[in-house]
Amino acid sequence: MVNNQNLFVQQAWPNHIWAENFQPTTILTQGHHSFEGKVTAYLDNEENAQTTKSKLMLMSKVIDTTITLEQNAADVFDKIVQIKPNELSNWVKCCETAFSYQIEKNSTAQLFHNKNAQIWAYKIDQEIVATAISFKSNNTLGTHQVGVHPNYRGQGIARNFMLFLIAHAAQLGCTEVSLQASRLGMPMYQKLGFEKLICLNKRLA
């Protein structure tokens, strides 16, 4: 059992439960509400790796708010835009293809009403080919769902997207950018200056 002091439940996107160092058989409860089998939990216990859905690394990068952009970055950044509500279906379709799992459209739509959140798209000839979400919390900009459609990988789009998000964080006055990296994406993030913080094991609660 995880008591309320050790349990953080997000009631809106991304709808996660955060808890520390508990066993896969733990039943997560808060008050009279059980979350078992209903939501996603993140664990930092390496010993539970065989029971997890996927393994992620929480990473962060301290940034300089006077950061300068790379040469020709403006041309690349022009391809990155905030999407409109009527573009969400196409955004979700691209994101699902990039990550090979289903995205909850209604939960994502809530972000349009949150002043701290932005839903981004990388467009080529008006087609959404890559996705990202940024979420500002105090002085940290969290980046999520940075994914590229398989047909457009190998062109540096993910790297350019991250450079844009780092620059965006600086414009907002943030001093840190955080993300959850897969093993596949970790080398790119490390080259961009992100450092490992803690291992997160993902599974259904």
C-alpha positions as CSV (number, residue, x, y, z in Angstrom):
1,M,0.0,0.0,0.0
2,V,1.3,3.5,-0.9
3,N,-0.1,6.1,1.4
4,N,-1.1,9.6,0.4
5,Q,2.2,11.2,1.5
6,N,4.2,9.0,-1.0
7,L,1.7,9.2,-3.9
8,F,1.1,11.9,-6.4
9,V,-1.8,11.5,-8.8
10,Q,-2.2,13.8,-11.8
11,Q,-5.8,14.5,-12.4
12,A,-5.2,15.8,-15.9
13,W,-2.8,15.2,-18.8
14,P,-0.5,13.2,-18.7
15,N,-2.7,11.3,-16.2
16,H,0.1,9.5,-14.4
17,I,0.6,8.2,-10.9
18,W,4.1,8.9,-9.4
19,A,5.3,6.8,-6.6
20,E,8.7,5.7,-5.3
21,N,10.2,2.3,-4.8
22,F,7.3,0.0,-4.5
23,Q,6.6,-3.5,-5.7
24,P,4.6,-4.4,-8.9
25,T,2.0,-6.1,-6.7
26,T,1.3,-2.9,-4.8
27,I,-2.3,-1.7,-5.0
28,L,-2.4,2.1,-5.5
29,T,-5.1,3.8,-3.5
30,Q,-6.0,7.3,-2.5
31,G,-8.9,7.7,-0.1
32,H,-11.6,5.3,-1.3
33,H,-10.4,5.3,-4.9
34,S,-8.4,2.4,-6.3
35,F,-6.2,3.1,-9.4
36,E,-5.2,-0.5,-10.0
37,G,-5.3,-1.4,-13.7
38,K,-6.6,2.0,-14.6
39,V,-3.7,4.4,-15.0
40,T,0.0,4.3,-15.7
41,A,2.6,4.4,-12.9
42,Y,6.2,5.3,-13.1
43,L,8.7,3.5,-10.8
44,D,12.4,4.2,-10.1
45,N,13.0,0.7,-8.9
46,E,15.5,-1.1,-11.3
47,E,14.7,-4.5,-9.7
48,N,11.2,-4.4,-11.2
49,A,12.5,-4.1,-14.8
50,Q,11.1,-7.5,-15.9
51,T,7.6,-6.4,-15.1
52,T,7.7,-3.0,-16.8
53,K,6.1,-1.9,-20.1
54,S,9.1,0.2,-21.0
55,K,12.2,1.7,-19.4
56,L,12.8,5.5,-19.5
57,M,15.5,7.8,-18.2
58,L,14.5,11.1,-16.6
59,M,17.0,13.7,-18.0
60,S,17.5,17.4,-17.6
61,K,19.5,20.2,-19.1
62,V,20.4,23.5,-17.4
63,I,20.1,26.3,-19.9
64,D,21.3,29.8,-20.3
65,T,18.4,32.2,-20.8
66,T,20.7,34.2,-23.2
67,I,21.1,31.1,-25.4
68,T,22.0,31.9,-29.0
69,L,20.5,29.9,-31.9
70,E,22.6,28.0,-34.4
71,Q,23.1,29.5,-37.8
72,N,20.1,28.9,-40.2
73,A,18.0,27.8,-37.2
74,A,15.3,30.3,-38.2
75,D,14.7,28.5,-41.4
76,V,14.2,25.2,-39.5
77,F,12.2,26.7,-36.7
78,D,9.7,28.2,-39.2
79,K,8.6,24.6,-39.8
80,I,7.6,24.3,-36.1
81,V,4.2,25.7,-35.2
82,Q,1.6,25.4,-32.4
83,I,-1.3,23.4,-33.7
84,K,-4.9,24.5,-33.7
85,P,-7.8,22.4,-32.2
86,N,-8.9,21.4,-35.7
87,E,-5.4,19.9,-36.4
88,L,-5.4,17.7,-33.3
89,S,-6.6,14.5,-35.0
90,N,-3.8,14.7,-37.5
91,W,-1.3,15.5,-34.7
92,V,-2.5,12.5,-32.7
93,K,-2.3,10.2,-35.8
94,C,1.3,11.3,-36.4
95,C,2.2,10.9,-32.7
96,E,0.7,7.4,-32.5
97,T,2.6,6.3,-35.6
98,A,5.9,7.7,-34.2
99,F,5.5,6.0,-30.8
100,S,3.5,2.9,-31.8
101,Y,1.0,3.3,-29.1
102,Q,-2.4,4.9,-28.7
103,I,-2.7,8.5,-27.7
104,E,-5.8,9.7,-25.7
105,K,-7.1,12.5,-27.9
106,N,-9.5,13.9,-25.2
107,S,-6.7,14.1,-22.6
108,T,-4.5,15.9,-25.1
109,A,-7.2,18.3,-26.0
110,Q,-7.3,19.6,-22.4
111,L,-3.9,21.2,-23.1
112,F,-5.5,23.8,-25.3
113,H,-7.1,25.3,-22.1
114,N,-3.8,25.3,-20.1
115,K,-1.8,28.4,-20.4
116,N,1.4,26.5,-19.4
117,A,1.1,23.9,-22.2
118,Q,1.7,24.1,-25.9
119,I,1.2,21.4,-28.5
120,W,3.7,21.6,-31.3
121,A,4.0,20.2,-34.8
122,Y,6.8,20.1,-37.3
123,K,5.4,20.5,-40.8
124,I,6.7,19.7,-44.2
125,D,4.4,20.9,-47.0
126,Q,1.7,21.5,-44.5
127,E,1.9,17.8,-43.4
128,I,2.5,17.1,-39.7
129,V,5.6,14.9,-39.6
130,A,6.7,15.3,-36.0
131,T,5.1,16.1,-32.7
132,A,6.0,17.6,-29.3
133,I,4.4,19.0,-26.2
134,S,5.9,21.5,-23.8
135,F,4.7,22.1,-20.3
136,K,6.1,24.9,-18.1
137,S,6.3,24.3,-14.4
138,N,7.9,27.0,-12.4
139,N,11.4,27.5,-14.0
140,T,11.4,24.1,-15.8
141,L,10.0,23.4,-19.2
142,G,9.0,19.7,-19.5
143,T,9.1,18.3,-23.0
144,H,6.9,15.3,-24.0
145,Q,5.9,13.3,-27.0
146,V,8.8,14.4,-29.2
147,G,8.4,11.9,-32.0
148,V,9.0,11.8,-35.7
149,H,7.0,9.9,-38.3
150,P,9.0,6.8,-39.5
151,N,8.9,8.1,-43.1
152,Y,10.8,11.3,-42.0
153,R,13.4,9.9,-39.6
154,G,17.2,10.3,-40.2
155,Q,16.8,14.0,-41.3
156,G,17.7,15.6,-38.0
157,I,14.1,16.6,-37.3
158,A,14.1,15.4,-33.7
159,R,17.3,17.2,-32.9
160,N,16.0,20.4,-34.5
161,F,12.8,20.1,-32.6
162,M,14.7,19.9,-29.3
163,L,16.8,22.9,-30.2
164,F,13.6,24.8,-30.8
165,L,12.2,23.7,-27.5
166,I,15.4,24.6,-25.6
167,A,15.2,28.1,-27.3
168,H,11.5,28.3,-26.4
169,A,12.4,27.5,-22.8
170,A,14.9,30.3,-22.7
171,Q,12.4,32.7,-24.2
172,L,10.0,31.8,-21.3
173,G,12.7,32.5,-18.8
174,C,13.1,28.8,-17.8
175,T,16.5,27.7,-16.5
176,E,16.0,23.9,-17.1
177,V,14.5,21.6,-19.7
178,S,13.4,18.1,-18.6
179,L,12.3,15.0,-20.5
180,Q,11.9,11.2,-20.3
181,A,14.2,9.5,-22.8
182,S,14.1,6.0,-24.2
183,R,17.3,4.0,-24.7
184,L,17.1,4.8,-28.4
185,G,16.7,8.5,-27.9
186,M,19.2,8.9,-25.0
187,P,22.4,9.4,-27.2
188,M,20.8,12.4,-29.0
189,Y,19.8,14.0,-25.8
190,Q,23.2,13.5,-24.3
191,K,24.8,15.2,-27.3
192,L,22.5,18.1,-26.7
193,G,23.8,18.4,-23.1
194,F,21.1,16.6,-21.2
195,E,22.2,14.6,-18.1
196,K,20.7,11.5,-16.6
197,L,18.8,12.0,-13.3
198,I,17.0,8.7,-12.5
199,C,15.7,5.6,-14.2
200,L,12.0,5.2,-14.5
201,N,10.2,1.9,-15.1
202,K,6.8,2.2,-16.7
203,R,4.0,-0.3,-16.3
204,L,0.3,-0.4,-15.8
205,A,-0.7,0.2,-12.2
